[in-house]
Amino acid sequence: MVTATSSRTANGHRALYLVLLLGIVSLLADMTYEGARSVLGPYFQLLGAGAAVVAAVAGLGELLGYVLRILSGYLADRTRRYWTLTIIGYTMNLLAVPLLAVVGRWELAALLVILERTGKALRTPARDAILSHATSRIGRGWGFGLHEAMDQIGAILGPLVVAGTLYLRGGYRTAFALLLIPAGCALAVLFVARLLYPHPQELELRTPALRPEGFGRRFWVYFLGVGWIAAGFVDFPLIAFHFERLSVVPPVWIPTLYALAMGVDAMAALVFGKLFDRFGLETLAFAVLLSASFAPLVFLGDSAGAVGGMILWGIGMGAQESVMRAAVGSMVPAERRGTAYGIFNAGYGLAWFLGSALMGILYEISLPAMVAFSVLAQLLSLPFLLALLRKPSTP
C-alpha cells in the first residue's frame, strides 16, 4: 500500500512538472507571436499594404490556423508522433516571427504570418493530447487552467517587450529580431520536455476505457454548445475599433484594457479550471452566464462600462481556454484525443470566424442588433450544456 501510494505521488509530481514545462514553452511562445501580432498592422502599412490586405491576411491566417487542426489532429492519432508534430509545429510557429525582420515586401510578410498560423495548427492538437495525459493525474481543469495562465503571462509580456523596443526607437525590425530570444528559449525548453517525458501517455491515470471507435453523444452535444459560445464572443480588434471610433477611452488605454483582460484571463483560467475539477460542466455554464453581458457594457456603455466589460470578457476567455479543453480530455478516449482536439478547435475557430464576420456587418448596420446577437448566441449554448450537467467521467 505504501509503495502504491508513493508511486501515485511520484507520478503526480512528474505530471505537474510536464504541465509546467509545457506552460513555460507556451509563455515564451506567446511572448514571441503575440508580441509580433501587436504591431503587424503598422508593419504591413510600412511595407506598403492597405487595410484590406491586413484584414485578409489576418482573417486567412486565423481560419487556416483552426481548420487545419482537423488534419493535424488526425495525423497525430494516426502516426502517434505527438512530440514530433508538436516540435515541428512550434518551430514553424516561432521562427516565422523573427524572419519578419528581414523581409522587404508585404507579400513575404503575409507568407510568414500564414506560416506562423499553420505551425500553430500543426502543433496544438498534439500538444493538447500530451497535456491531457499529464492533467489526468493532477485534475484536468487545474492542469489546463495552469497552462492557460502561463500562456497569458506571455501574451502580456510580449507586447510590452515590443512596446519598450519601439519606445527606445528600436524600430519594428529590431523588435522582431529581439523576439528570436524567447522563440529560441521556448524551443530549448520543449526539447528538454521531450527528453524527460518521451512517453507522456504513461502518465495517464488508468480507468475503465471508453469506446475508442467514436467520440460519443456527449462530445457532439458539447461541440455544438461551444460553437454558440464562440459565435457570440466578440474578438478584441472589433472592440478596439469601437473604443477608438467613438472615443470611449483615450487611445493609450486601449492596449492597457487588453492587458487587463489578459491578466483576468490568466486568473480566471486557474479559478474555473479548479472549479471544473470539482463541479464539472456546471462551471462553464456559470461562466457563460457571467461573461455574456460583456457586450452591452463594452459597446453600449461609457468608459466605466468598458472597464467592467473587459473584465467580464477576460473571465469568458479564461474559462473557455481552461474548461473547454479540459472537458474534451474527459469525454474522449486517449487513442482519439488528437483527432478530437483537432475537430473541436477547428469547429470553435470556424464558429468564431463566422460569428465575428456577422457581428462586423451588424456593427455597421445596428449596434444594438450586434450586441443582441452576441448575448443571444452565447446564451444559446446553455441548453446544450444543461444536457450535460453531470460531472464528466475521466477516461
Secondary structure, 3 states (H helix, E strand, C coil): CHHHHHHHHHHHHHHHHHHHHHHHHHHHHHHHHHHHHCCHHHHHHHCCCCHHHHHHHHHHHHHHHHHCHHHHHHHHHHHCCHHHHHHHHHHHHHHCCHHHHHCCCHHHHHHHHHHHHHHHHHHHHHHHHHHHHHHHHHCHHHHHHHHHHHHHHHHHHHHHHHHHHHHCCCHHHHHHHHCHHHHHHHHHHHHHHHHHCCCHHHHCCCCCCCCCCCCCHHHHHHHHHHHHHHHHCCCHHHHHHHHHHCCCCCCCHHHHHHHHHHHHHHHHHHHHHHHHHHHCCHHHHHHHHHHCCHHHHHHHCCHHHHHHHHHHHHHHHHHHHHHHHHHHHHHCCHHHHHHHHHHHHHHHHHHHHHHHHHHHHHHHHCHHHHHHHHHHHHHCCHHHHHCCCCCCCCC
